[in-house]
Amino acid sequence: MGKYEEIRANCRRELLETIDYTRDLNDEELQDDIDRKVLRAGKEHCLTLDERCRLKKELFASIRRLDILEEFLSDNTITEIMVNGPDMVFIEKDGQLMREDVKFESKEKLSDVIQQIVAKVNRVVNEASPIADARLENGARVNVVMPPVALNGPILTIRRFPDKPIQIEDLLRLKSITEEAADFLQKLVEARFNIFISGGTGSGKTTFLNALSNFIPGEERIITIEDNAELQIRSIPNLVRLETRNANVEGCKAISIRDLIKTALRMRPDRIVVGEVRSDEAIDLLMAMNTGHNGSLSTGHANSSLDMLSRLETMVLMGMEMPLPAIRRQIASAVDIIIHLGRLRDHSRKVLEIMEVAGYVDGEIILSPLYVFIEEGSDEKGRVVGKLVKQENLIHREKLINAGILSE
């Protein structure tokens, strides 16, 4: 431990020893205590002005905020923060993964930060329940894995989202989608097509779902259902946001996505937006889509549009024993469009496929490609060059006609 780190550790320990825990110490009072401590330490150890300012900020962050993570959370260019134990901190910035020269002072301090995060969203993580998902106040997604499952100490992964939700205009500027395809998808959303967004980890599914949600007419009643509330839909006044809950030792039972979908159906929704389906809740969402709740949106992990169909079949079987032909008919009847996203070798995120679920024929679900990303090569900077090219025309146009968007 260097001289500065030792001074900081001593100041923090002395502050914690002198804090009166019998009263509610507000931020301003704590800052006053820190100022006095830093003034004394600065004189004693001849700290520079920069070191004093840094010490004040770091002491406050370590006691009231998320310690060394505050610096990264305030940087809007950082999209991912990965903590592999107290000594290993990595970040993703501008698509590049890099290790940072910072560390927590101990495993205990990292554990304190983790407990602070999960407690704010009524989650519990400990040896008996060592894995938890949570979120920060700014909407960032958090995953925690604790010992004994994590062998190299507490593991913390934070996925940050932009403070300002990404709109379809931003995706056009980033060349993630073409203007023609974006206009087409806007018509589908307005006409209440049921849409699934598929893709791998980090492909931008939640971001794209959020952008599509802004095409929903403002007079509709929308219910969003998520494991951790991440969607930032701001164009809908009549919006209900629901979030799952884990069981805890105090006797609170778990509330799953399945429970929330069933509850949402009793709340007179015009549309249901499910952040992500991973398991048996798929059957409830498909049933909702098939019973008058058109215009529903959701996402799922998959390697292609076709793979998304297979994943849906598997998820339905997790919750209900049904013959495969019956499951496939249910999917073909419920889902209208699959949008597949991908993260290319240059770290850019693109819409790779827009597929129409054309029907169910001879025991198979038929997909019709509407738009497909055609790669043309790379430019001098190694960036992938290509564009989304129209393939086939939409087969099922009834919803567009009923919405008055298309004439017969």
C-alpha positions as CSV (number, residue, x, y, z in Angstrom):
1,M,0.0,0.0,0.0
2,G,1.4,3.4,-1.0
3,K,1.6,6.5,1.2
4,Y,-1.5,8.1,-0.1
5,E,-3.6,4.9,0.1
6,E,-2.4,4.4,3.7
7,I,-3.4,8.0,4.6
8,R,-6.8,7.4,3.0
9,A,-7.4,4.1,4.8
10,N,-6.4,5.7,8.2
11,C,-8.7,8.7,7.6
12,R,-11.6,6.5,6.7
13,R,-11.1,4.3,9.7
14,E,-10.9,7.3,12.0
15,L,-14.1,8.8,10.5
16,L,-16.1,5.6,10.9
17,E,-14.9,5.4,14.5
18,T,-16.1,8.9,15.3
19,I,-19.5,8.9,13.4
20,D,-22.4,9.0,15.8
21,Y,-24.7,6.1,14.5
22,T,-27.4,7.0,17.0
23,R,-28.5,10.0,14.8
24,D,-29.2,10.3,11.1
25,L,-26.0,12.0,9.8
26,N,-26.9,13.8,6.5
27,D,-24.5,14.3,3.6
28,E,-23.7,17.9,4.5
29,E,-22.7,17.0,8.1
30,L,-20.6,14.1,6.9
31,Q,-18.9,16.3,4.4
32,D,-18.1,18.7,7.2
33,D,-16.5,15.9,9.2
34,I,-14.5,14.8,6.1
35,D,-13.3,18.4,5.5
36,R,-11.9,18.6,9.1
37,K,-10.2,15.2,8.8
38,V,-8.7,16.1,5.4
39,L,-7.5,19.5,6.7
40,R,-5.7,17.8,9.6
41,A,-4.2,15.0,7.4
42,G,-3.1,17.5,4.8
43,K,-1.1,19.5,7.3
44,E,0.3,16.4,9.0
45,H,1.4,14.7,5.8
46,C,2.0,17.8,3.5
47,L,-0.6,16.7,0.9
48,T,-0.9,18.8,-2.2
49,L,-4.1,20.6,-3.1
50,D,-5.0,18.0,-5.7
51,E,-4.4,15.2,-3.2
52,R,-6.6,16.9,-0.7
53,C,-9.5,17.3,-3.2
54,R,-9.1,13.7,-4.3
55,L,-9.1,12.5,-0.7
56,K,-12.3,14.4,0.2
57,K,-14.1,13.0,-2.8
58,E,-12.8,9.4,-2.2
59,L,-13.6,9.4,1.5
60,F,-17.2,10.6,0.8
61,A,-17.6,8.0,-1.9
62,S,-16.3,5.2,0.3
63,I,-18.8,6.0,3.1
64,R,-21.9,7.2,1.3
65,R,-21.5,6.1,-2.3
66,L,-20.0,3.1,-4.1
67,D,-16.4,3.8,-3.3
68,I,-14.0,3.5,-6.2
69,L,-16.9,2.7,-8.6
70,E,-18.2,6.3,-8.4
71,E,-15.5,7.5,-10.8
72,F,-16.6,5.0,-13.5
73,L,-20.3,5.5,-12.9
74,S,-20.0,9.2,-13.5
75,D,-18.3,8.6,-16.9
76,N,-20.9,8.3,-19.6
77,T,-18.5,6.7,-22.0
78,I,-18.1,3.6,-19.9
79,T,-20.7,0.9,-20.7
80,E,-19.6,-2.0,-18.4
81,I,-17.8,-2.3,-15.1
82,M,-16.5,-5.7,-14.1
83,V,-15.1,-6.3,-10.6
84,N,-13.4,-9.7,-10.2
85,G,-12.6,-9.5,-6.5
86,P,-11.2,-6.5,-4.7
87,D,-8.0,-6.2,-6.7
88,M,-9.2,-6.7,-10.3
89,V,-11.4,-4.0,-11.9
90,F,-12.1,-3.9,-15.6
91,I,-14.2,-1.5,-17.7
92,E,-15.5,-1.4,-21.2
93,K,-15.1,2.0,-22.8
94,D,-15.8,2.8,-26.5
95,G,-16.1,-0.9,-27.2
96,Q,-12.7,-1.7,-25.7
97,L,-12.1,-3.8,-22.6
98,M,-9.3,-2.6,-20.3
99,R,-8.1,-3.1,-16.7
100,E,-8.1,-0.1,-14.3
101,D,-5.3,0.6,-11.8
102,V,-7.7,0.8,-8.8
103,K,-8.7,-1.7,-6.1
104,F,-10.9,-1.9,-3.1
105,E,-9.1,-1.8,0.2
106,S,-10.4,-5.2,1.2
107,K,-12.9,-8.0,0.4
108,E,-15.0,-6.7,3.3
109,K,-15.3,-3.2,1.7
110,L,-16.3,-4.7,-1.7
111,S,-18.9,-6.8,0.2
112,D,-20.2,-3.7,1.9
113,V,-20.7,-1.9,-1.4
114,I,-22.5,-5.0,-2.8
115,Q,-24.8,-5.1,0.2
116,Q,-25.5,-1.4,-0.2
117,I,-26.6,-2.0,-3.8
118,V,-28.8,-5.0,-3.3
119,A,-30.5,-3.6,-0.2
120,K,-31.8,-0.6,-2.1
121,V,-33.9,-2.8,-4.4
122,N,-35.0,-5.3,-1.7
123,R,-32.6,-8.1,-2.8
124,V,-30.7,-10.4,-0.5
125,V,-27.2,-11.9,-1.3
126,N,-25.2,-14.0,1.1
127,E,-23.6,-17.5,1.4
128,A,-27.0,-19.2,1.4
129,S,-28.1,-17.2,-1.6
130,P,-24.9,-16.1,-3.4
131,I,-26.3,-14.9,-6.7
132,A,-28.4,-11.8,-7.2
133,D,-29.6,-9.4,-9.8
134,A,-30.2,-5.7,-8.9
135,R,-30.1,-2.2,-10.4
136,L,-28.7,1.1,-9.5
137,E,-30.8,4.3,-9.1
138,N,-29.7,5.4,-12.6
139,G,-31.1,2.2,-14.1
140,A,-27.8,0.4,-14.5
141,R,-28.1,-3.4,-14.4
142,V,-26.2,-5.2,-11.7
143,N,-25.2,-8.9,-11.3
144,V,-23.6,-10.2,-8.1
145,V,-21.9,-13.5,-7.4
146,M,-20.6,-14.1,-3.8
147,P,-18.4,-16.7,-2.2
148,P,-18.5,-19.7,-1.9
149,V,-19.7,-19.8,-5.6
150,A,-17.2,-17.1,-6.6
151,L,-13.8,-18.4,-5.8
152,N,-11.7,-15.2,-6.3
153,G,-13.9,-13.0,-4.0
154,P,-17.1,-11.1,-4.5
155,I,-17.9,-10.6,-8.2
156,L,-19.8,-7.5,-9.4
157,T,-20.8,-6.7,-12.9
158,I,-22.6,-3.4,-13.8
159,R,-24.1,-2.8,-17.2
160,R,-24.6,1.0,-17.7
161,F,-27.2,2.5,-19.9
162,P,-27.2,6.0,-21.3
163,D,-28.7,8.7,-19.0
164,K,-30.7,9.8,-22.0
165,P,-32.5,6.8,-23.6
166,I,-31.3,6.0,-27.1
167,Q,-33.9,6.9,-29.7
168,I,-34.3,5.4,-33.2
169,E,-32.5,8.6,-34.5
170,D,-29.4,7.6,-32.5
171,L,-29.5,4.1,-34.0
172,L,-29.7,5.6,-37.5
173,R,-26.8,7.9,-36.8
174,L,-24.8,4.8,-35.5
175,K,-25.8,3.0,-38.7
176,S,-27.4,0.2,-36.6
177,I,-30.4,0.3,-38.9
178,T,-31.4,1.9,-42.2
179,E,-34.1,4.6,-42.4
180,E,-36.2,2.4,-44.6
181,A,-36.2,-0.4,-42.1
182,A,-36.8,2.0,-39.2
183,D,-39.9,3.5,-40.9
184,F,-41.1,0.0,-41.6
185,L,-40.8,-1.1,-38.0
186,Q,-42.6,2.1,-36.8
187,K,-45.6,1.1,-38.9
188,L,-45.5,-2.4,-37.5
189,V,-45.5,-1.1,-33.9
190,E,-48.3,1.3,-34.6
191,A,-50.3,-1.4,-36.2
192,R,-49.9,-3.6,-33.1
193,F,-47.7,-6.4,-34.5
194,N,-46.3,-8.8,-31.8
195,I,-42.6,-8.4,-32.0
196,F,-39.7,-10.4,-30.5
197,I,-36.2,-9.0,-30.4
198,S,-33.4,-11.6,-30.3
199,G,-29.7,-11.4,-29.9
200,G,-26.6,-12.4,-27.9
201,T,-25.3,-10.9,-24.7
202,G,-24.4,-7.2,-25.3
203,S,-26.1,-7.0,-28.7
204,G,-28.4,-4.1,-27.6
205,K,-31.7,-5.9,-27.1
206,T,-32.9,-3.7,-24.3
207,T,-31.8,-0.6,-26.0
208,F,-33.6,-1.5,-29.2
209,L,-36.7,-2.5,-27.3
210,N,-36.7,0.9,-25.6
211,A,-36.3,2.6,-29.0
212,L,-39.2,0.6,-30.5
213,S,-41.4,1.4,-27.5
214,N,-41.3,5.1,-28.4
215,F,-43.3,4.3,-31.5
216,I,-46.3,3.2,-29.3
217,P,-49.1,5.8,-29.6
218,G,-49.2,8.0,-26.5
219,E,-52.9,7.4,-25.7
220,E,-52.4,3.6,-25.0
221,R,-52.0,1.9,-21.6
222,I,-48.7,0.0,-21.4
223,I,-47.5,-2.4,-18.7
224,T,-43.8,-3.2,-18.6
225,I,-42.6,-6.3,-16.8
226,E,-38.9,-6.9,-16.0
227,D,-36.6,-8.8,-13.7
228,N,-34.8,-5.5,-13.0
229,A,-36.4,-2.3,-14.2
230,E,-34.3,-1.0,-17.1
231,L,-36.7,0.3,-19.7
232,Q,-36.9,4.0,-20.0
233,I,-40.2,4.6,-21.8
234,R,-41.0,8.3,-21.4
235,S,-43.5,8.9,-24.2
236,I,-46.4,7.1,-22.6
237,P,-48.3,8.8,-19.7
238,N,-50.5,5.7,-18.9
239,L,-47.5,3.5,-18.0
240,V,-47.4,0.8,-15.3
241,R,-43.9,-0.6,-14.4
242,L,-43.7,-4.0,-12.7
243,E,-40.6,-5.7,-11.3
244,T,-40.1,-9.2,-10.0
245,R,-39.1,-10.0,-6.4
246,N,-37.0,-12.7,-4.9
247,A,-38.1,-14.7,-1.8
248,N,-36.3,-13.6,1.4
249,V,-35.7,-15.0,4.9
250,E,-38.3,-12.7,6.3
251,G,-41.0,-14.8,4.6
252,C,-41.7,-12.7,1.5
253,K,-42.5,-15.0,-1.3
254,A,-41.0,-14.7,-4.7
255,I,-43.0,-12.9,-7.4
256,S,-42.0,-14.1,-10.9
257,I,-42.5,-12.7,-14.4
258,R,-45.2,-15.4,-14.8
259,D,-47.0,-13.9,-11.8
260,L,-46.7,-10.4,-13.1
261,I,-48.0,-11.3,-16.6
262,K,-51.1,-12.9,-15.1
263,T,-51.6,-9.8,-12.9
264,A,-51.0,-7.5,-15.9
265,L,-53.9,-9.2,-17.8
266,R,-56.3,-8.0,-15.1
267,M,-55.1,-4.4,-15.4
268,R,-56.6,-3.6,-18.8
269,P,-53.4,-3.3,-20.7
270,D,-53.4,-2.2,-24.4
271,R,-49.9,-3.7,-24.7
272,I,-47.6,-5.8,-22.5
273,V,-43.8,-5.2,-22.8
274,V,-41.7,-7.9,-21.2
275,G,-38.0,-7.0,-20.8
276,E,-36.8,-10.5,-21.4
277,V,-38.2,-14.0,-21.4
278,R,-35.8,-16.7,-20.2
279,S,-38.0,-19.5,-18.9
280,D,-41.5,-20.8,-18.5
281,E,-43.0,-17.3,-18.6
282,A,-42.9,-17.6,-22.4
283,I,-46.1,-19.6,-22.3
284,D,-48.0,-16.9,-20.5
285,L,-46.7,-14.2,-22.8
286,L,-47.6,-16.2,-25.9
287,M,-51.1,-16.8,-24.5
288,A,-51.5,-13.1,-23.8
289,M,-50.5,-12.4,-27.4
290,N,-53.0,-14.9,-28.6
291,T,-55.9,-13.6,-26.5
292,G,-56.3,-10.0,-27.7
293,H,-53.2,-8.3,-26.4
294,N,-51.7,-7.4,-29.8
295,G,-48.7,-5.1,-30.0
296,S,-46.8,-6.8,-27.2
297,L,-43.0,-6.6,-27.3
298,S,-40.3,-8.7,-25.7
299,T,-36.7,-9.9,-26.0
300,G,-34.8,-13.2,-25.7
301,H,-31.3,-14.6,-26.0
302,A,-30.6,-16.4,-29.3
303,N,-28.1,-16.7,-32.1
304,S,-30.5,-16.1,-34.9
305,S,-34.2,-15.6,-35.6
306,L,-34.6,-19.3,-36.2
307,D,-32.8,-20.1,-33.0
308,M,-35.2,-17.7,-31.2
309,L,-38.1,-19.9,-32.3
310,S,-36.3,-23.0,-30.9
311,R,-35.6,-21.2,-27.6
312,L,-39.3,-20.3,-27.3
313,E,-40.2,-23.9,-27.8
314,T,-37.8,-25.0,-25.0
315,M,-39.1,-22.2,-22.7
316,V,-42.7,-23.3,-23.2
317,L,-41.8,-26.9,-22.4
318,M,-40.3,-25.7,-19.1
319,G,-43.7,-24.5,-18.0
320,M,-46.2,-26.9,-19.6
321,E,-46.2,-30.3,-21.2
322,M,-47.5,-29.9,-24.7
323,P,-47.0,-31.7,-28.0
324,L,-44.4,-29.9,-30.1
325,P,-46.8,-29.3,-33.0
326,A,-49.2,-27.5,-30.6
327,I,-46.4,-25.4,-29.2
328,R,-45.3,-24.4,-32.7
329,R,-48.9,-23.5,-33.7
330,Q,-49.1,-21.3,-30.6
331,I,-45.8,-19.5,-31.5
332,A,-46.7,-19.1,-35.1
333,S,-50.1,-17.7,-34.1
334,A,-48.7,-15.3,-31.5
335,V,-45.5,-13.9,-32.9
336,D,-45.6,-11.7,-36.0
337,I,-42.0,-10.4,-36.3
338,I,-38.6,-11.4,-35.1
339,I,-35.8,-8.8,-35.1
340,H,-32.3,-10.2,-34.6
341,L,-29.5,-8.1,-33.4
342,G,-25.8,-8.8,-33.4
343,R,-22.5,-7.4,-32.3
344,L,-19.9,-7.5,-35.1
345,R,-16.2,-8.0,-34.9
346,D,-15.6,-4.2,-34.9
347,H,-17.9,-4.1,-31.7
348,S,-20.7,-2.3,-33.6
349,R,-24.2,-3.4,-32.9
350,K,-26.5,-3.9,-36.0
351,V,-29.9,-5.2,-36.9
352,L,-29.0,-8.3,-38.8
353,E,-32.4,-9.7,-39.6
354,I,-36.0,-8.7,-39.7
355,M,-38.1,-11.8,-40.2
356,E,-41.8,-12.3,-40.5
357,V,-43.4,-15.4,-39.0
358,A,-45.2,-16.5,-42.2
359,G,-47.1,-19.4,-40.8
360,Y,-47.1,-23.1,-39.7
361,V,-46.7,-25.6,-42.5
362,D,-46.1,-29.4,-42.2
363,G,-45.0,-29.2,-38.6
364,E,-42.6,-26.3,-39.1
365,I,-42.8,-22.6,-38.5
366,I,-42.0,-20.7,-41.7
367,L,-39.9,-17.5,-41.5
368,S,-39.9,-15.0,-44.4
369,P,-36.9,-12.7,-44.5
370,L,-38.0,-9.1,-44.8
371,Y,-34.6,-7.4,-44.3
372,V,-31.1,-9.0,-44.0
373,F,-27.8,-7.3,-43.2
374,I,-25.4,-7.8,-46.1
375,E,-21.7,-7.3,-45.3
376,E,-19.6,-5.7,-48.0
377,G,-16.2,-5.8,-46.3
378,S,-14.2,-3.5,-44.0
379,D,-13.0,0.1,-44.3
380,E,-9.4,1.4,-43.6
381,K,-10.2,1.6,-39.9
382,G,-11.4,-2.0,-39.7
383,R,-15.0,-1.1,-39.4
384,V,-17.5,-3.4,-41.0
385,V,-19.2,-2.0,-44.1
386,G,-22.6,-3.2,-45.1
387,K,-26.3,-2.4,-44.9
388,L,-29.7,-3.8,-44.2
389,V,-31.2,-4.9,-47.5
390,K,-34.9,-5.5,-48.2
391,Q,-35.7,-9.1,-49.3
392,E,-39.3,-10.1,-49.3
393,N,-42.6,-8.1,-48.9
394,L,-44.7,-8.5,-45.8
395,I,-47.2,-11.4,-46.3
396,H,-49.7,-10.8,-43.5
397,R,-50.9,-7.2,-43.9
398,E,-54.2,-7.4,-42.1
399,K,-53.1,-5.4,-39.0
400,L,-51.6,-2.6,-41.2
401,I,-54.9,-2.4,-43.1
402,N,-57.0,-2.5,-39.9
403,A,-54.9,0.3,-38.4
404,G,-55.5,2.4,-41.5
405,I,-51.8,2.5,-42.4
406,L,-52.2,0.4,-45.5
407,S,-55.0,0.5,-48.0
408,E,-56.5,-2.8,-49.3
